[in-house]
């Protein structure tokens, strides 16, 4: 049975958290929210949201795949960050695309870009709409009279599977589950599982340099792109050659990986695959505190054992995750996963031995810690939506730093976030987990929870976002390890990009998109 995309929240309407599932979470959150939250105020219905957009009339030749329908424009007006969902509830006219195009082939995409250019409209490429950094919002349009959002999900075909090279060639609009399902029976797999897996596309992964759930063995998507094709505003197509490696100048694939649709519309990708793993083993290991668990994580990463997955939850993150899954947990928790074509027990045992040597206590077989976290992983965005009904501010930010900065960076950011929550909201809590580990550093993913006010949610969020962003920058962390830059990170991200490179990107923008019509307002404008 097909499910309904939620125009006012994350994911599917049918998967929203109900009252019975929410109550244990409210009990855990009550101290952080200054007591039991008040009655829920559900999001308005889609028809209650006023869209602010200039009127346009697509030409008849495009009528089969371009629409100005209210609900279609609403669904693509924002991503799915806390800011986006609070904006949907604000009761003020919402910036939205003037039209939505869903081209089904390259010619219809070219026709859309030509019409947008002639009509004075910007164009915003759109994958699954799961951006949490303002990457698809029609804001900062400058001199453009409006925008047409180009939903690439109409271009979702698998164009070929090369089993000998272990490469799949697919159109950019294919969703994660459909791409994985297309490989059934081939002995190959994608094994790229971001939290947005059910609601994100191949092109979106590449355009944002996303990372997946299997976070040490094959983390960042750009390392798996063999080649890609991009359509430019004038209808030209640029295609990189499918090669295993090259030293002919800078890698052209990397120009478009992470470009967020501002340097061209990614139309198709050749993606490196892995063997469908025949062997899978996991382990969960408890630690008395997060700092000890971090040292064990560093030791495992630097031993180059390469677990497919290595997540570490600090005590508060562990408690919240297990509560969402109906359990309970204390202390920090490390979750290890190993998989491959051959027996992985030796690698699993070696990693557990290192963790044990650093003070970890392996959980007994059948322990539910790892299972609880996996169950909670895809539910967490739905939890945020349910808490938003109660005016709770629930958001995340992620970063990466060298090991030499850990744990000082962790403590400074935790302290700064806690102080901001106290100043802005009076109460709150902050949690952290390791999502990705490398020999030279680690990605830290922070979550914070605080009581808000329905009438002031956006203002409160802006104050908190500014405080945590400054803490990350001051500590030397990146503004985003895997969520991309978007409009929300743009200003603070400047500090980590050399001025000469910003100038080079502006030069590439001028050459590839001379009029600046693709996702304007996104890149570095000095």
ChimeraX attribute file (.defattr): number of C-alpha atoms within 10 A of each C-alpha:
attribute: neighborCount
match mode: 1-to-1
recipient: residues
	/A:1	3
	/A:2	6
	/A:3	10
	/A:4	11
	/A:5	15
	/A:6	15
	/A:7	22
	/A:8	25
	/A:9	25
	/A:10	25
	/A:11	24
	/A:12	17
	/A:13	15
	/A:14	12
	/A:15	14
	/A:16	18
	/A:17	18
	/A:18	12
	/A:19	10
	/A:20	8
	/A:21	16
	/A:22	16
	/A:23	12
	/A:24	16
	/A:25	19
	/A:26	21
	/A:27	14
	/A:28	15
	/A:29	22
	/A:30	15
	/A:31	14
	/A:32	21
	/A:33	22
	/A:34	14
	/A:35	13
	/A:36	14
	/A:37	18
	/A:38	9
	/A:39	9
	/A:40	12
	/A:41	14
	/A:42	14
	/A:43	18
	/A:44	13
	/A:45	11
	/A:46	15
	/A:47	10
	/A:48	11
	/A:49	19
	/A:50	16
	/A:51	19
	/A:52	14
	/A:53	18
	/A:54	13
	/A:55	11
	/A:56	16
	/A:57	12
	/A:58	20
	/A:59	9
	/A:60	8
	/A:61	10
	/A:62	16
	/A:63	12
	/A:64	11
	/A:65	17
	/A:66	24
	/A:67	20
	/A:68	18
	/A:69	11
	/A:70	18
	/A:71	15
	/A:72	18
	/A:73	23
	/A:74	22
	/A:75	19
	/A:76	26
	/A:77	25
	/A:78	30
	/A:79	23
	/A:80	24
	/A:81	22
	/A:82	23
	/A:83	23
	/A:84	21
	/A:85	21
	/A:86	25
	/A:87	18
	/A:88	26
	/A:89	24
	/A:90	18
	/A:91	13
	/A:92	12
	/A:93	13
	/A:94	19
	/A:95	22
	/A:96	27
	/A:97	32
	/A:98	27
	/A:99	27
	/A:100	29
	/A:101	28
	/A:102	22
	/A:103	22
	/A:104	17
	/A:105	15
	/A:106	15
	/A:107	11
	/A:108	18
	/A:109	24
	/A:110	19
	/A:111	17
	/A:112	26
	/A:113	26
	/A:114	15
	/A:115	16
	/A:116	21
	/A:117	17
	/A:118	9
	/A:119	16
	/A:120	15
	/A:121	25
	/A:122	26
	/A:123	31
	/A:124	27
	/A:125	24
	/A:126	30
	/A:127	26
	/A:128	25
	/A:129	24
	/A:130	25
	/A:131	24
	/A:132	23
	/A:133	24
	/A:134	23
	/A:135	29
	/A:136	27
	/A:137	26
	/A:138	26
	/A:139	20
	/A:140	12
	/A:141	18
	/A:142	11
	/A:143	11
	/A:144	16
	/A:145	15
	/A:146	26
	/A:147	30
	/A:148	28
	/A:149	30
	/A:150	24
	/A:151	23
	/A:152	27
	/A:153	22
	/A:154	18
	/A:155	20
	/A:156	22
	/A:157	19
	/A:158	18
	/A:159	12
	/A:160	11
	/A:161	19
	/A:162	14
	/A:163	14
	/A:164	6
	/A:165	10
	/A:166	18
	/A:167	23
	/A:168	23
	/A:169	20
	/A:170	24
	/A:171	26
	/A:172	30
	/A:173	27
	/A:174	25
	/A:175	23
	/A:176	22
	/A:177	16
	/A:178	14
	/A:179	22
	/A:180	15
	/A:181	11
	/A:182	16
	/A:183	18
	/A:184	11
	/A:185	9
	/A:186	13
	/A:187	13
	/A:188	22
	/A:189	22
	/A:190	21
	/A:191	19
	/A:192	23
	/A:193	18
	/A:194	21
	/A:195	17
	/A:196	20
	/A:197	19
	/A:198	17
	/A:199	20
	/A:200	24
	/A:201	28
	/A:202	29
	/A:203	31
	/A:204	28
	/A:205	30
	/A:206	29
	/A:207	28
	/A:208	23
	/A:209	23
	/A:210	23
	/A:211	23
	/A:212	22
	/A:213	23
	/A:214	24
	/A:215	25
	/A:216	23
	/A:217	20
	/A:218	20
	/A:219	25
	/A:220	22
	/A:221	22
	/A:222	20
	/A:223	15
	/A:224	17
	/A:225	21
	/A:226	20
	/A:227	20
	/A:228	26
	/A:229	21
	/A:230	22
	/A:231	21
	/A:232	20
	/A:233	26
	/A:234	14
	/A:235	17
	/A:236	12
	/A:237	16
	/A:238	15
	/A:239	17
	/A:240	15
	/A:241	14
	/A:242	14
	/A:243	9
	/A:244	10
	/A:245	8
	/A:246	9
	/A:247	6
	/A:248	7
	/A:249	6
	/A:250	9
	/A:251	12
	/A:252	15
	/A:253	20
	/A:254	16
	/A:255	13
	/A:256	23
	/A:257	24
	/A:258	23
	/A:259	23
	/A:260	29
	/A:261	26
	/A:262	24
	/A:263	29
	/A:264	27
	/A:265	28
	/A:266	29
	/A:267	24
	/A:268	26
	/A:269	26
	/A:270	26
	/A:271	24
	/A:272	21
	/A:273	21
	/A:274	17
	/A:275	15
	/A:276	18
	/A:277	15
	/A:278	12
	/A:279	13
	/A:280	16
	/A:281	17
	/A:282	20
	/A:283	22
	/A:284	25
	/A:285	23
	/A:286	25
	/A:287	26
	/A:288	16
	/A:289	17
	/A:290	24
	/A:291	17
	/A:292	16
	/A:293	26
	/A:294	26
	/A:295	17
	/A:296	25
	/A:297	27
	/A:298	19
	/A:299	18
	/A:300	23
	/A:301	22
	/A:302	15
	/A:303	13
	/A:304	14
	/A:305	17
	/A:306	23
	/A:307	26
	/A:308	21
	/A:309	23
	/A:310	26
	/A:311	23
	/A:312	29
	/A:313	29
	/A:314	24
	/A:315	22
	/A:316	20
	/A:317	24
	/A:318	25
	/A:319	21
	/A:320	23
	/A:321	26
	/A:322	24
	/A:323	22
	/A:324	24
	/A:325	21
	/A:326	14
	/A:327	15
	/A:328	15
	/A:329	19
	/A:330	17
	/A:331	17
	/A:332	25
	/A:333	31
	/A:334	28
	/A:335	20
	/A:336	21
	/A:337	22
	/A:338	25
	/A:339	23
	/A:340	16
	/A:341	12
	/A:342	10
	/A:343	14
	/A:344	18
	/A:345	15
	/A:346	11
	/A:347	17
	/A:348	21
	/A:349	14
	/A:350	14
	/A:351	25
	/A:352	21
	/A:353	16
	/A:354	16
	/A:355	26
	/A:356	16
	/A:357	12
	/A:358	17
	/A:359	17
	/A:360	23
	/A:361	18
	/A:362	18
	/A:363	15
	/A:364	10
	/A:365	9
	/A:366	10
	/A:367	13
	/A:368	17
	/A:369	24
	/A:370	24
	/A:371	16
	/A:372	20
	/A:373	25
	/A:374	16
	/A:375	15
	/A:376	20
	/A:377	16
	/A:378	16
	/A:379	20
	/A:380	17
	/A:381	22
	/A:382	21
	/A:383	20
	/A:384	21
	/A:385	25
	/A:386	25
	/A:387	22
	/A:388	25
	/A:389	19
	/A:390	20
	/A:391	25
	/A:392	24
	/A:393	29
	/A:394	24
	/A:395	20
	/A:396	16
	/A:397	20
	/A:398	22
	/A:399	22
	/A:400	25
	/A:401	21
	/A:402	15
	/A:403	19
	/A:404	10
	/A:405	15
	/A:406	16
	/A:407	15
	/A:408	13
	/A:409	22
	/A:410	18
	/A:411	12
	/A:412	15
	/A:413	22
	/A:414	21
	/A:415	15
	/A:416	18
	/A:417	25
	/A:418	21
	/A:419	19
	/A:420	21
	/A:421	27
	/A:422	14
	/A:423	13
	/A:424	17
	/A:425	21
	/A:426	15
	/A:427	20
	/A:428	27
	/A:429	21
	/A:430	21
	/A:431	21
	/A:432	23
	/A:433	24
	/A:434	24
	/A:435	25
	/A:436	29
	/A:437	28
	/A:438	21
	/A:439	17
	/A:440	12
	/A:441	19
	/A:442	23
	/A:443	23
	/A:444	23
	/A:445	19
	/A:446	22
	/A:447	18
	/A:448	21
	/A:449	23
	/A:450	26
	/A:451	28
	/A:452	25
	/A:453	14
	/A:454	17
	/A:455	13
	/A:456	12
	/A:457	21
	/A:458	21
	/A:459	14
	/A:460	19
	/A:461	21
	/A:462	12
	/A:463	14
	/A:464	23
	/A:465	20
	/A:466	14
	/A:467	17
	/A:468	22
	/A:469	25
	/A:470	15
	/A:471	19
	/A:472	24
	/A:473	17
	/A:474	13
	/A:475	16
	/A:476	17
	/A:477	21
	/A:478	20
	/A:479	26
	/A:480	20
	/A:481	23
	/A:482	23
	/A:483	21
	/A:484	24
	/A:485	26
	/A:486	24
	/A:487	19
	/A:488	21
	/A:489	20
	/A:490	20
	/A:491	15
	/A:492	17
	/A:493	18
	/A:494	17
	/A:495	14
	/A:496	12
	/A:497	12
	/A:498	10
	/A:499	13
	/A:500	9
	/A:501	11
	/A:502	16
	/A:503	14
	/A:504	12
	/A:505	17
	/A:506	18
	/A:507	13
	/A:508	14
	/A:509	18
	/A:510	13
	/A:511	12
	/A:512	19
	/A:513	18
	/A:514	14
	/A:515	14
	/A:516	19
	/A:517	24
	/A:518	27
	/A:519	29
	/A:520	21
	/A:521	19
	/A:522	24
	/A:523	21
	/A:524	16
	/A:525	11
	/A:526	8
